[in-house]
């Protein structure tokens, strides 16, 4: 089997692809929020800025709730006793409120990107 030396361009492309592979394969950070008694726990969650995040919402209540955020441009109904995944970001640094559409007076929270 003959081996041929790599050209400088091929060497550069190979090095660049090796550097990118771990970033592509890395899963987004995971943040869990629970709904209990029509409240979000924790009500404030911190996430890294400029990073896509996997938000796992676990509804411990027997009734459905809708995760809603105008600032995050997300809304999703989570049936009672169910778990849902919502991807958010990447977000610039700041605060992004969310609420429960079905119980908006009690179900309030905030994503803090820093």
Biopython code that builds the backbone (N, CA, C, O; Angstrom):
import numpy as np
from Bio.PDB.StructureBuilder import StructureBuilder

atoms = [
    (1, "UNK", "N", (0.836, -1.172, 0.000)),
    (1, "UNK", "CA", (0.000, 0.000, 0.000)),
    (1, "UNK", "C", (0.887, 1.243, 0.000)),
    (1, "UNK", "O", (1.771, 1.377, 0.846)),
    (2, "UNK", "N", (0.657, 2.133, -0.927)),
    (2, "UNK", "CA", (1.461, 3.345, -1.032)),
    (2, "UNK", "C", (0.782, 4.483, -0.291)),
    (2, "UNK", "O", (-0.434, 4.646, -0.385)),
    (3, "UNK", "N", (1.539, 5.254, 0.429)),
    (3, "UNK", "CA", (1.042, 6.438, 1.119)),
    (3, "UNK", "C", (1.616, 7.666, 0.429)),
    (3, "UNK", "O", (2.800, 7.724, 0.097)),
    (4, "UNK", "N", (0.752, 8.632, 0.225)),
    (4, "UNK", "CA", (1.173, 9.862, -0.411)),
    (4, "UNK", "C", (1.169, 10.974, 0.625)),
    (4, "UNK", "O", (0.270, 11.028, 1.463)),
    (5, "UNK", "N", (2.145, 11.852, 0.584)),
    (5, "UNK", "CA", (2.155, 12.970, 1.547)),
    (5, "UNK", "C", (0.988, 13.910, 1.274)),
    (5, "UNK", "O", (0.565, 14.084, 0.131)),
    (6, "UNK", "N", (0.476, 14.511, 2.341)),
    (6, "UNK", "CA", (-0.634, 15.457, 2.221)),
    (6, "UNK", "C", (-0.109, 16.822, 1.799)),
    (6, "UNK", "O", (0.949, 17.272, 2.238)),
    (7, "UNK", "N", (-0.868, 17.450, 0.950)),
    (7, "UNK", "CA", (-0.515, 18.821, 0.576)),
    (7, "UNK", "C", (-0.800, 19.729, 1.768)),
    (7, "UNK", "O", (-1.557, 19.349, 2.662)),
    (8, "UNK", "N", (-0.216, 20.909, 1.796)),
    (8, "UNK", "CA", (-0.504, 21.841, 2.901)),
    (8, "UNK", "C", (-2.001, 22.139, 3.039)),
    (8, "UNK", "O", (-2.501, 22.276, 4.155)),
    (9, "UNK", "N", (-2.710, 22.239, 1.928)),
    (9, "UNK", "CA", (-4.155, 22.501, 1.984)),
    (9, "UNK", "C", (-4.894, 21.329, 2.621)),
    (9, "UNK", "O", (-5.772, 21.530, 3.460)),
    (10, "UNK", "N", (-4.544, 20.109, 2.226)),
    (10, "UNK", "CA", (-5.197, 18.934, 2.811)),
    (10, "UNK", "C", (-4.892, 18.810, 4.303)),
    (10, "UNK", "O", (-5.758, 18.422, 5.088)),
    (11, "UNK", "N", (-3.664, 19.140, 4.691)),
    (11, "UNK", "CA", (-3.288, 19.109, 6.104)),
    (11, "UNK", "C", (-4.120, 20.116, 6.895)),
    (11, "UNK", "O", (-4.598, 19.813, 7.988)),
    (12, "UNK", "N", (-4.289, 21.317, 6.337)),
    (12, "UNK", "CA", (-5.093, 22.345, 6.996)),
    (12, "UNK", "C", (-6.552, 21.913, 7.122)),
    (12, "UNK", "O", (-7.163, 22.089, 8.176)),
    (13, "UNK", "N", (-7.111, 21.349, 6.054)),
    (13, "UNK", "CA", (-8.506, 20.888, 6.088)),
    (13, "UNK", "C", (-8.700, 19.762, 7.099)),
    (13, "UNK", "O", (-9.702, 19.731, 7.814)),
    (14, "UNK", "N", (-7.743, 18.837, 7.157)),
    (14, "UNK", "CA", (-7.828, 17.734, 8.117)),
    (14, "UNK", "C", (-7.768, 18.265, 9.547)),
    (14, "UNK", "O", (-8.542, 17.828, 10.398)),
    (15, "UNK", "N", (-6.869, 19.191, 9.818)),
    (15, "UNK", "CA", (-6.757, 19.763, 11.167)),
    (15, "UNK", "C", (-8.025, 20.521, 11.545)),
    (15, "UNK", "O", (-8.485, 20.429, 12.684)),
    (16, "UNK", "N", (-8.595, 21.269, 10.599)),
    (16, "UNK", "CA", (-9.822, 22.022, 10.881)),
    (16, "UNK", "C", (-10.984, 21.085, 11.161)),
    (16, "UNK", "O", (-11.788, 21.353, 12.053)),
    (17, "UNK", "N", (-11.086, 19.998, 10.422)),
    (17, "UNK", "CA", (-12.207, 19.071, 10.645)),
    (17, "UNK", "C", (-12.071, 18.359, 11.982)),
    (17, "UNK", "O", (-13.077, 18.093, 12.640)),
    (18, "UNK", "N", (-10.855, 18.048, 12.396)),
    (18, "UNK", "CA", (-10.650, 17.395, 13.695)),
    (18, "UNK", "C", (-11.031, 18.355, 14.825)),
    (18, "UNK", "O", (-11.584, 17.927, 15.838)),
    (19, "UNK", "N", (-10.743, 19.640, 14.659)),
    (19, "UNK", "CA", (-11.076, 20.634, 15.686)),
    (19, "UNK", "C", (-12.577, 20.840, 15.799)),
    (19, "UNK", "O", (-13.070, 21.150, 16.883)),
    (20, "UNK", "N", (-13.317, 20.676, 14.707)),
    (20, "UNK", "CA", (-14.755, 20.933, 14.695)),
    (20, "UNK", "C", (-15.554, 19.735, 15.192)),
    (20, "UNK", "O", (-16.624, 19.922, 15.771)),
    (21, "UNK", "N", (-15.081, 18.530, 14.989)),
    (21, "UNK", "CA", (-15.840, 17.324, 15.325)),
    (21, "UNK", "C", (-16.317, 17.300, 16.777)),
    (21, "UNK", "O", (-17.496, 17.020, 16.995)),
    (22, "UNK", "N", (-15.482, 17.574, 17.787)),
    (22, "UNK", "CA", (-15.993, 17.535, 19.168)),
    (22, "UNK", "C", (-17.113, 18.543, 19.411)),
    (22, "UNK", "O", (-18.040, 18.258, 20.168)),
    (23, "UNK", "N", (-17.042, 19.722, 18.778)),
    (23, "UNK", "CA", (-18.090, 20.716, 18.967)),
    (23, "UNK", "C", (-19.396, 20.254, 18.353)),
    (23, "UNK", "O", (-20.462, 20.500, 18.918)),
    (24, "UNK", "N", (-19.337, 19.593, 17.217)),
    (24, "UNK", "CA", (-20.540, 19.112, 16.546)),
    (24, "UNK", "C", (-21.168, 17.972, 17.341)),
    (24, "UNK", "O", (-22.392, 17.884, 17.440)),
    (25, "UNK", "N", (-20.336, 17.097, 17.909)),
    (25, "UNK", "CA", (-20.840, 15.937, 18.635)),
    (25, "UNK", "C", (-21.294, 16.263, 20.054)),
    (25, "UNK", "O", (-22.052, 15.493, 20.644)),
    (26, "UNK", "N", (-20.853, 17.374, 20.609)),
    (26, "UNK", "CA", (-21.218, 17.732, 21.981)),
    (26, "UNK", "C", (-22.711, 18.048, 22.065)),
    (26, "UNK", "O", (-23.243, 18.814, 21.261)),
    (27, "UNK", "N", (-23.364, 17.457, 23.034)),
    (27, "UNK", "CA", (-24.797, 17.712, 23.249)),
    (27, "UNK", "C", (-24.964, 19.075, 23.908)),
    (27, "UNK", "O", (-24.097, 19.520, 24.660)),
    (28, "UNK", "N", (-26.087, 19.736, 23.621)),
    (28, "UNK", "CA", (-26.319, 21.028, 24.287)),
    (28, "UNK", "C", (-26.495, 20.830, 25.785)),
    (28, "UNK", "O", (-26.941, 19.768, 26.221)),
    (29, "UNK", "N", (-26.148, 21.849, 26.581)),
    (29, "UNK", "CA", (-26.363, 21.745, 28.027)),
    (29, "UNK", "C", (-27.831, 21.449, 28.331)),
    (29, "UNK", "O", (-28.728, 21.883, 27.608)),
    (30, "UNK", "N", (-28.054, 20.717, 29.395)),
    (30, "UNK", "CA", (-29.399, 20.298, 29.791)),
    (30, "UNK", "C", (-29.806, 21.037, 31.063)),
    (30, "UNK", "O", (-29.055, 21.082, 32.037)),
    (31, "UNK", "N", (-31.003, 21.614, 31.039)),
    (31, "UNK", "CA", (-31.558, 22.301, 32.209)),
    (31, "UNK", "C", (-32.936, 21.705, 32.471)),
    (31, "UNK", "O", (-33.751, 21.590, 31.556)),
    (32, "UNK", "N", (-33.196, 21.324, 33.730)),
    (32, "UNK", "CA", (-34.499, 20.750, 34.099)),
    (32, "UNK", "C", (-35.311, 21.745, 34.906)),
    (32, "UNK", "O", (-34.801, 22.425, 35.796)),
    (33, "UNK", "N", (-36.599, 21.809, 34.567)),
    (33, "UNK", "CA", (-37.561, 22.623, 35.312)),
    (33, "UNK", "C", (-38.751, 21.713, 35.616)),
    (33, "UNK", "O", (-39.202, 20.960, 34.753)),
    (34, "UNK", "N", (-39.250, 21.788, 36.837)),
    (34, "UNK", "CA", (-40.453, 21.035, 37.215)),
    (34, "UNK", "C", (-41.621, 21.984, 37.415)),
    (34, "UNK", "O", (-41.448, 23.130, 37.830)),
    (35, "UNK", "N", (-42.803, 21.491, 37.115)),
    (35, "UNK", "CA", (-44.041, 22.204, 37.428)),
    (35, "UNK", "C", (-44.694, 21.437, 38.571)),
    (35, "UNK", "O", (-45.036, 20.262, 38.433)),
    (36, "UNK", "N", (-44.862, 22.125, 39.708)),
    (36, "UNK", "CA", (-45.523, 21.531, 40.872)),
    (36, "UNK", "C", (-46.453, 22.570, 41.475)),
    (36, "UNK", "O", (-46.043, 23.706, 41.713)),
    (37, "UNK", "N", (-47.691, 22.195, 41.722)),
    (37, "UNK", "CA", (-48.679, 23.100, 42.312)),
    (37, "UNK", "C", (-48.771, 24.406, 41.523)),
    (37, "UNK", "O", (-48.911, 25.487, 42.096)),
    (38, "UNK", "N", (-48.689, 24.284, 40.212)),
    (38, "UNK", "CA", (-48.814, 25.428, 39.290)),
    (38, "UNK", "C", (-47.692, 26.448, 39.472)),
    (38, "UNK", "O", (-47.891, 27.642, 39.249)),
    (39, "UNK", "N", (-46.519, 25.978, 39.874)),
    (39, "UNK", "CA", (-45.324, 26.805, 40.022)),
    (39, "UNK", "C", (-44.167, 26.141, 39.282)),
    (39, "UNK", "O", (-44.133, 24.917, 39.153)),
    (40, "UNK", "N", (-43.214, 26.947, 38.792)),
    (40, "UNK", "CA", (-42.005, 26.411, 38.180)),
    (40, "UNK", "C", (-40.908, 26.302, 39.232)),
    (40, "UNK", "O", (-40.690, 27.232, 40.008)),
    (41, "UNK", "N", (-40.212, 25.152, 39.255)),
    (41, "UNK", "CA", (-39.084, 24.913, 40.169)),
    (41, "UNK", "C", (-37.886, 24.459, 39.368)),
    (41, "UNK", "O", (-37.968, 23.413, 38.724)),
    (42, "UNK", "N", (-36.786, 25.174, 39.366)),
    (42, "UNK", "CA", (-36.632, 26.507, 39.940)),
    (42, "UNK", "C", (-37.325, 27.532, 39.054)),
    (42, "UNK", "O", (-37.536, 27.301, 37.863)),
    (43, "UNK", "N", (-37.669, 28.646, 39.638)),
    (43, "UNK", "CA", (-38.350, 29.675, 38.848)),
    (43, "UNK", "C", (-37.353, 30.478, 38.007)),
    (43, "UNK", "O", (-37.721, 31.008, 36.959)),
    (44, "UNK", "N", (-36.118, 30.569, 38.446)),
    (44, "UNK", "CA", (-35.065, 31.240, 37.673)),
    (44, "UNK", "C", (-33.990, 30.226, 37.337)),
    (44, "UNK", "O", (-33.460, 29.552, 38.221)),
    (45, "UNK", "N", (-33.668, 30.119, 36.050)),
    (45, "UNK", "CA", (-32.616, 29.196, 35.628)),
    (45, "UNK", "C", (-31.541, 29.979, 34.884)),
    (45, "UNK", "O", (-31.835, 30.829, 34.043)),
    (46, "UNK", "N", (-30.296, 29.673, 35.210)),
    (46, "UNK", "CA", (-29.167, 30.317, 34.541)),
    (46, "UNK", "C", (-28.627, 29.372, 33.472)),
    (46, "UNK", "O", (-28.459, 28.172, 33.691)),
    (47, "UNK", "N", (-28.359, 29.967, 32.297)),
    (47, "UNK", "CA", (-27.795, 29.201, 31.194)),
    (47, "UNK", "C", (-26.603, 29.969, 30.643)),
    (47, "UNK", "O", (-26.504, 31.181, 30.837)),
    (48, "UNK", "N", (-25.699, 29.277, 29.958)),
    (48, "UNK", "CA", (-24.598, 30.009, 29.335)),
    (48, "UNK", "C", (-25.100, 30.826, 28.150)),
    (48, "UNK", "O", (-25.886, 30.336, 27.339)),
    (49, "UNK", "N", (-24.649, 32.059, 28.054)),
    (49, "UNK", "CA", (-25.035, 32.919, 26.928)),
    (49, "UNK", "C", (-24.447, 32.365, 25.638)),
    (49, "UNK", "O", (-23.412, 31.698, 25.640)),
    (50, "UNK", "N", (-25.125, 32.655, 24.546)),
    (50, "UNK", "CA", (-24.662, 32.285, 23.208)),
    (50, "UNK", "C", (-24.487, 30.781, 23.026)),
    (50, "UNK", "O", (-23.617, 30.337, 22.276)),
    (51, "UNK", "N", (-25.314, 30.001, 23.714)),
    (51, "UNK", "CA", (-25.242, 28.547, 23.654)),
    (51, "UNK", "C", (-26.651, 27.981, 23.541)),
    (51, "UNK", "O", (-27.558, 28.413, 24.253)),
    (52, "UNK", "N", (-26.833, 27.025, 22.655)),
    (52, "UNK", "CA", (-28.111, 26.327, 22.545)),
    (52, "UNK", "C", (-28.270, 25.442, 23.780)),
    (52, "UNK", "O", (-27.319, 24.783, 24.199)),
    (53, "UNK", "N", (-29.478, 25.426, 24.366)),
    (53, "UNK", "CA", (-29.740, 24.690, 25.603)),
    (53, "UNK", "C", (-30.972, 23.804, 25.421)),
    (53, "UNK", "O", (-31.945, 24.189, 24.772)),
    (54, "UNK", "N", (-30.904, 22.619, 26.005)),
    (54, "UNK", "CA", (-32.034, 21.690, 26.015)),
    (54, "UNK", "C", (-32.748, 21.856, 27.349)),
    (54, "UNK", "O", (-32.209, 21.508, 28.399)),
    (55, "UNK", "N", (-33.956, 22.387, 27.300)),
    (55, "UNK", "CA", (-34.767, 22.613, 28.493)),
    (55, "UNK", "C", (-35.743, 21.446, 28.622)),
    (55, "UNK", "O", (-36.564, 21.218, 27.734)),
    (56, "UNK", "N", (-35.652, 20.712, 29.725)),
    (56, "UNK", "CA", (-36.545, 19.588, 29.988)),
    (56, "UNK", "C", (-37.550, 20.048, 31.036)),
    (56, "UNK", "O", (-37.179, 20.387, 32.160)),
    (57, "UNK", "N", (-38.830, 20.055, 30.656)),
    (57, "UNK", "CA", (-39.888, 20.509, 31.557)),
    (57, "UNK", "C", (-40.695, 19.300, 31.989)),
    (57, "UNK", "O", (-41.289, 18.608, 31.162)),
    (58, "UNK", "N", (-40.710, 19.048, 33.303)),
    (58, "UNK", "CA", (-41.415, 17.907, 33.888)),
    (58, "UNK", "C", (-42.637, 18.430, 34.620)),
    (58, "UNK", "O", (-42.515, 19.190, 35.580)),
    (59, "UNK", "N", (-43.806, 18.027, 34.170)),
    (59, "UNK", "CA", (-45.047, 18.486, 34.804)),
    (59, "UNK", "C", (-45.476, 17.453, 35.844)),
    (59, "UNK", "O", (-45.965, 16.379, 35.493)),
    (60, "UNK", "N", (-45.293, 17.774, 37.109)),
    (60, "UNK", "CA", (-45.678, 16.879, 38.215)),
    (60, "UNK", "C", (-47.149, 17.043, 38.591)),
    (60, "UNK", "O", (-47.685, 16.246, 39.362)),
    (61, "UNK", "N", (-47.801, 18.067, 38.055)),
    (61, "UNK", "CA", (-49.220, 18.289, 38.346)),
    (61, "UNK", "C", (-50.090, 17.332, 37.522)),
    (61, "UNK", "O", (-49.661, 16.855, 36.471)),
    (62, "UNK", "N", (-51.301, 17.054, 37.992)),
    (62, "UNK", "CA", (-52.202, 16.199, 37.215)),
    (62, "UNK", "C", (-52.847, 16.945, 36.039)),
    (62, "UNK", "O", (-53.424, 16.322, 35.148)),
    (63, "UNK", "N", (-52.747, 18.270, 36.038)),
    (63, "UNK", "CA", (-53.349, 19.076, 34.969)),
    (63, "UNK", "C", (-52.282, 19.581, 34.000)),
    (63, "UNK", "O", (-51.109, 19.703, 34.355)),
    (64, "UNK", "N", (-52.701, 19.864, 32.795)),
    (64, "UNK", "CA", (-51.775, 20.368, 31.774)),
    (64, "UNK", "C", (-51.361, 21.802, 32.086)),
    (64, "UNK", "O", (-52.065, 22.539, 32.776)),
    (65, "UNK", "N", (-50.210, 22.170, 31.562)),
    (65, "UNK", "CA", (-49.733, 23.551, 31.630)),
    (65, "UNK", "C", (-49.063, 23.867, 30.304)),
    (65, "UNK", "O", (-48.486, 22.993, 29.657)),
    (66, "UNK", "N", (-49.148, 25.133, 29.909)),
    (66, "UNK", "CA", (-48.480, 25.554, 28.684)),
    (66, "UNK", "C", (-47.302, 26.441, 29.037)),
    (66, "UNK", "O", (-47.471, 27.507, 29.628)),
    (67, "UNK", "N", (-46.104, 25.993, 28.672)),
    (67, "UNK", "CA", (-44.901, 26.806, 28.833)),
    (67, "UNK", "C", (-44.949, 27.861, 27.741)),
    (67, "UNK", "O", (-45.010, 27.530, 26.556)),
    (68, "UNK", "N", (-44.921, 29.136, 28.134)),
    (68, "UNK", "CA", (-45.054, 30.223, 27.168)),
    (68, "UNK", "C", (-44.020, 31.299, 27.449)),
    (68, "UNK", "O", (-43.796, 31.682, 28.597)),
    (69, "UNK", "N", (-43.392, 31.782, 26.377)),
    (69, "UNK", "CA", (-42.464, 32.903, 26.501)),
    (69, "UNK", "C", (-42.443, 33.666, 25.186)),
    (69, "UNK", "O", (-42.089, 33.123, 24.140)),
    (70, "UNK", "N", (-42.827, 34.932, 25.259)),
    (70, "UNK", "CA", (-42.766, 35.785, 24.075)),
    (70, "UNK", "C", (-41.309, 36.084, 23.722)),
    (70, "UNK", "O", (-40.936, 36.095, 22.549)),
    (71, "UNK", "N", (-40.492, 36.324, 24.743)),
    (71, "UNK", "CA", (-39.086, 36.667, 24.530)),
    (71, "UNK", "C", (-38.283, 35.501, 23.960)),
    (71, "UNK", "O", (-37.359, 35.711, 23.173)),
    (72, "UNK", "N", (-38.629, 34.275, 24.351)),
    (72, "UNK", "CA", (-37.946, 33.094, 23.818)),
    (72, "UNK", "C", (-38.609, 32.578, 22.540)),
    (72, "UNK", "O", (-38.081, 31.694, 21.866)),
    (73, "UNK", "N", (-39.769, 33.141, 22.221)),
    (73, "UNK", "CA", (-40.544, 32.707, 21.057)),
    (73, "UNK", "C", (-40.854, 31.206, 21.144)),
    (73, "UNK", "O", (-40.659, 30.457, 20.186)),
    (74, "UNK", "N", (-41.342, 30.792, 22.316)),
    (74, "UNK", "CA", (-41.658, 29.382, 22.544)),
    (74, "UNK", "C", (-42.997, 29.258, 23.248)),
    (74, "UNK", "O", (-43.342, 30.070, 24.106)),
    (75, "UNK", "N", (-43.741, 28.234, 22.873)),
    (75, "UNK", "CA", (-44.932, 27.834, 23.613)),
    (75, "UNK", "C", (-45.123, 26.350, 23.378)),
    (75, "UNK", "O", (-45.022, 25.856, 22.255)),
    (76, "UNK", "N", (-45.401, 25.656, 24.464)),
    (76, "UNK", "CA", (-45.572, 24.207, 24.375)),
    (76, "UNK", "C", (-46.458, 23.730, 25.513)),
    (76, "UNK", "O", (-46.227, 24.064, 26.675)),
    (77, "UNK", "N", (-47.472, 22.947, 25.171)),
    (77, "UNK", "CA", (-48.347, 22.358, 26.183)),
    (77, "UNK", "C", (-47.687, 21.101, 26.722)),
    (77, "UNK", "O", (-47.243, 20.234, 25.968)),
    (78, "UNK", "N", (-47.633, 21.024, 28.058)),
    (78, "UNK", "CA", (-47.088, 19.849, 28.725)),
    (78, "UNK", "C", (-48.237, 19.211, 29.494)),
    (78, "UNK", "O", (-48.683, 19.762, 30.500)),
    (79, "UNK", "N", (-48.725, 18.060, 29.038)),
    (79, "UNK", "CA", (-49.830, 17.399, 29.736)),
    (79, "UNK", "C", (-49.458, 17.055, 31.181)),
    (79, "UNK", "O", (-48.280, 16.948, 31.520)),
    (80, "UNK", "N", (-50.463, 16.885, 32.013)),
    (80, "UNK", "CA", (-50.228, 16.483, 33.399)),
    (80, "UNK", "C", (-49.458, 15.181, 33.459)),
    (80, "UNK", "O", (-49.787, 14.227, 32.754)),
    (81, "UNK", "N", (-48.427, 15.136, 34.301)),
    (81, "UNK", "CA", (-47.617, 13.936, 34.474)),
    (81, "UNK", "C", (-46.669, 13.650, 33.324)),
    (81, "UNK", "O", (-46.082, 12.570, 33.268)),
    (82, "UNK", "N", (-46.507, 14.590, 32.410)),
    (82, "UNK", "CA", (-45.660, 14.357, 31.234)),
    (82, "UNK", "C", (-44.382, 15.191, 31.295)),
    (82, "UNK", "O", (-44.251, 16.110, 32.105)),
    (83, "UNK", "N", (-43.454, 14.844, 30.421)),
    (83, "UNK", "CA", (-42.194, 15.560, 30.279)),
    (83, "UNK", "C", (-42.059, 16.008, 28.833)),
    (83, "UNK", "O", (-42.371, 15.252, 27.912)),
    (84, "UNK", "N", (-41.595, 17.238, 28.631)),
    (84, "UNK", "CA", (-41.383, 17.766, 27.286)),
    (84, "UNK", "C", (-40.008, 18.406, 27.189)),
    (84, "UNK", "O", (-39.441, 18.850, 28.188)),
    (85, "UNK", "N", (-39.486, 18.443, 25.981)),
    (85, "UNK", "CA", (-38.193, 19.065, 25.711)),
    (85, "UNK", "C", (-38.421, 20.296, 24.850)),
    (85, "UNK", "O", (-39.160, 20.262, 23.867)),
    (86, "UNK", "N", (-37.767, 21.386, 25.245)),
    (86, "UNK", "CA", (-37.836, 22.644, 24.503)),
    (86, "UNK", "C", (-36.402, 23.126, 24.316)),
    (86, "UNK", "O", (-35.680, 23.326, 25.292)),
    (87, "UNK", "N", (-35.993, 23.310, 23.075)),
    (87, "UNK", "CA", (-34.666, 23.859, 22.809)),
    (87, "UNK", "C", (-34.763, 25.383, 22.753)),
    (87, "UNK", "O", (-35.655, 25.942, 22.115)),
    (88, "UNK", "N", (-33.821, 26.043, 23.439)),
    (88, "UNK", "CA", (-33.775, 27.507, 23.427)),
    (88, "UNK", "C", (-32.354, 27.950, 23.109)),
    (88, "UNK", "O", (-31.387, 27.229, 23.358)),
    (89, "UNK", "N", (-32.251, 29.137, 22.560)),
    (89, "UNK", "CA", (-30.954, 29.717, 22.284)),
    (89, "UNK", "C", (-30.418, 29.314, 20.931)),
    (89, "UNK", "O", (-31.067, 28.620, 20.148)),
    (90, "UNK", "N", (-29.203, 29.781, 20.689)),
    (90, "UNK", "CA", (-28.325, 30.559, 21.558)),
    (90, "UNK", "C", (-28.870, 31.965, 21.810)),
    (90, "UNK", "O", (-29.403, 32.615, 20.910)),
    (91, "UNK", "N", (-28.724, 32.413, 23.053)),
    (91, "UNK", "CA", (-29.270, 33.696, 23.485)),
    (91, "UNK", "C", (-28.155, 34.641, 23.904)),
    (91, "UNK", "O", (-27.203, 34.223, 24.563)),
    (92, "UNK", "N", (-28.264, 35.917, 23.528)),
    (92, "UNK", "CA", (-27.311, 36.886, 24.074)),
    (92, "UNK", "C", (-27.564, 37.065, 25.567)),
    (92, "UNK", "O", (-28.647, 36.732, 26.050)),
    (93, "UNK", "N", (-26.586, 37.585, 26.306)),
    (93, "UNK", "CA", (-26.803, 37.796, 27.740)),
    (93, "UNK", "C", (-28.059, 38.623, 27.988)),
    (93, "UNK", "O", (-28.331, 39.601, 27.290)),
    (94, "UNK", "N", (-28.819, 38.206, 29.001)),
    (94, "UNK", "CA", (-30.043, 38.921, 29.342)),
    (94, "UNK", "C", (-31.004, 38.033, 30.096)),
    (94, "UNK", "O", (-30.696, 36.885, 30.417)),
    (95, "UNK", "N", (-32.176, 38.580, 30.374)),
    (95, "UNK", "CA", (-33.231, 37.854, 31.096)),
    (95, "UNK", "C", (-34.418, 37.655, 30.170)),
    (95, "UNK", "O", (-34.822, 38.567, 29.448)),
    (96, "UNK", "N", (-34.972, 36.441, 30.202)),
    (96, "UNK", "CA", (-36.051, 36.051, 29.311)),
    (96, "UNK", "C", (-37.175, 35.414, 30.139)),
    (96, "UNK", "O", (-37.079, 34.246, 30.515)),
    (97, "UNK", "N", (-38.238, 36.175, 30.424)),
    (97, "UNK", "CA", (-39.318, 35.636, 31.253)),
    (97, "UNK", "C", (-40.128, 34.570, 30.523)),
    (97, "UNK", "O", (-40.242, 34.579, 29.297)),
    (98, "UNK", "N", (-40.685, 33.654, 31.311)),
    (98, "UNK", "CA", (-41.628, 32.663, 30.804)),
    (98, "UNK", "C", (-42.736, 32.507, 31.829)),
    (98, "UNK", "O", (-42.579, 32.908, 32.982)),
    (99, "UNK", "N", (-43.860, 31.925, 31.416)),
    (99, "UNK", "CA", (-44.988, 31.750, 32.323)),
    (99, "UNK", "C", (-45.817, 30.557, 31.879)),
    (99, "UNK", "O", (-45.674, 30.050, 30.767)),
    (100, "UNK", "N", (-46.686, 30.127, 32.781)),
    (100, "UNK", "CA", (-47.640, 29.073, 32.460)),
    (100, "UNK", "C", (-48.925, 29.716, 31.966)),
    (100, "UNK", "O", (-49.582, 30.440, 32.714)),
    (101, "UNK", "N", (-49.281, 29.469, 30.751)),
    (101, "UNK", "CA", (-50.460, 30.098, 30.139)),
    (101, "UNK", "C", (-51.745, 29.761, 30.899)),
    (101, "UNK", "O", (-52.645, 30.597, 30.989)),
    (102, "UNK", "N", (-51.840, 28.545, 31.447)),
    (102, "UNK", "CA", (-53.084, 28.143, 32.109)),
    (102, "UNK", "C", (-53.183, 28.645, 33.547)),
    (102, "UNK", "O", (-54.284, 28.762, 34.086)),
    (103, "UNK", "N", (-52.036, 28.943, 34.176)),
    (103, "UNK", "CA", (-52.001, 29.484, 35.539)),
    (103, "UNK", "C", (-50.989, 30.632, 35.592)),
    (103, "UNK", "O", (-49.992, 30.541, 36.308)),
    (104, "UNK", "N", (-51.236, 31.716, 34.837)),
    (104, "UNK", "CA", (-50.233, 32.781, 34.705)),
    (104, "UNK", "C", (-49.943, 33.571, 35.974)),
    (104, "UNK", "O", (-48.879, 34.178, 36.094)),
    (105, "UNK", "N", (-50.877, 33.569, 36.922)),
    (105, "UNK", "CA", (-50.626, 34.322, 38.168)),
    (105, "UNK", "C", (-49.603, 33.625, 39.043)),
    (105, "UNK", "O", (-48.880, 34.291, 39.784)),
    (106, "UNK", "N", (-49.520, 32.308, 38.980)),
    (106, "UNK", "CA", (-48.592, 31.588, 39.853)),
    (106, "UNK", "C", (-47.391, 31.028, 39.106)),
    (106, "UNK", "O", (-46.281, 31.031, 39.639)),
    (107, "UNK", "N", (-47.587, 30.550, 37.892)),
    (107, "UNK", "CA", (-46.508, 29.908, 37.129)),
    (107, "UNK", "C", (-45.697, 30.964, 36.385)),
    (107, "UNK", "O", (-46.000, 31.306, 35.242)),
    (108, "UNK", "N", (-44.665, 31.473, 37.047)),
    (108, "UNK", "CA", (-43.809, 32.518, 36.486)),
    (108, "UNK", "C", (-42.350, 32.081, 36.626)),
    (108, "UNK", "O", (-41.976, 31.432, 37.603)),
    (109, "UNK", "N", (-41.543, 32.440, 35.647)),
    (109, "UNK", "CA", (-40.127, 32.107, 35.730)),
    (109, "UNK", "C", (-39.304, 32.969, 34.795)),
    (109, "UNK", "O", (-39.820, 33.831, 34.083)),
    (110, "UNK", "N", (-37.989, 32.705, 34.820)),
    (110, "UNK", "CA", (-37.083, 33.527, 34.029)),
    (110, "UNK", "C", (-35.853, 32.697, 33.670)),
    (110, "UNK", "O", (-35.293, 31.993, 34.510)),
    (111, "UNK", "N", (-35.442, 32.796, 32.397)),
    (111, "UNK", "CA", (-34.165, 32.251, 31.954)),
    (111, "UNK", "C", (-33.177, 33.407, 31.979)),
    (111, "UNK", "O", (-33.444, 34.477, 31.432)),
    (112, "UNK", "N", (-32.030, 33.181, 32.620)),
    (112, "UNK", "CA", (-30.995, 34.208, 32.712)),
    (112, "UNK", "C", (-29.783, 33.689, 31.947)),
    (112, "UNK", "O", (-29.121, 32.741, 32.371)),
    (113, "UNK", "N", (-29.506, 34.324, 30.818)),
    (113, "UNK", "CA", (-28.345, 33.950, 30.013)),
    (113, "UNK", "C", (-27.168, 34.827, 30.421)),
    (113, "UNK", "O", (-27.237, 36.054, 30.347)),
    (114, "UNK", "N", (-26.081, 34.177, 30.855)),
    (114, "UNK", "CA", (-24.890, 34.952, 31.253)),
    (114, "UNK", "C", (-23.623, 34.245, 30.821)),
    (114, "UNK", "O", (-22.524, 34.743, 31.067)),
]
sb = StructureBuilder()
sb.init_structure("model")
sb.init_model(0)
sb.init_chain("A")
sb.init_seg("    ")
for serial, (resi, resn, name, xyz) in enumerate(atoms, 1):
    if name == "N":
        sb.init_residue(resn, " ", resi, " ")
    sb.init_atom(name, np.array(xyz, "f"), 0.0, 1.0, " ", f" {name:<3s}", serial, name[0])
structure = sb.get_structure()
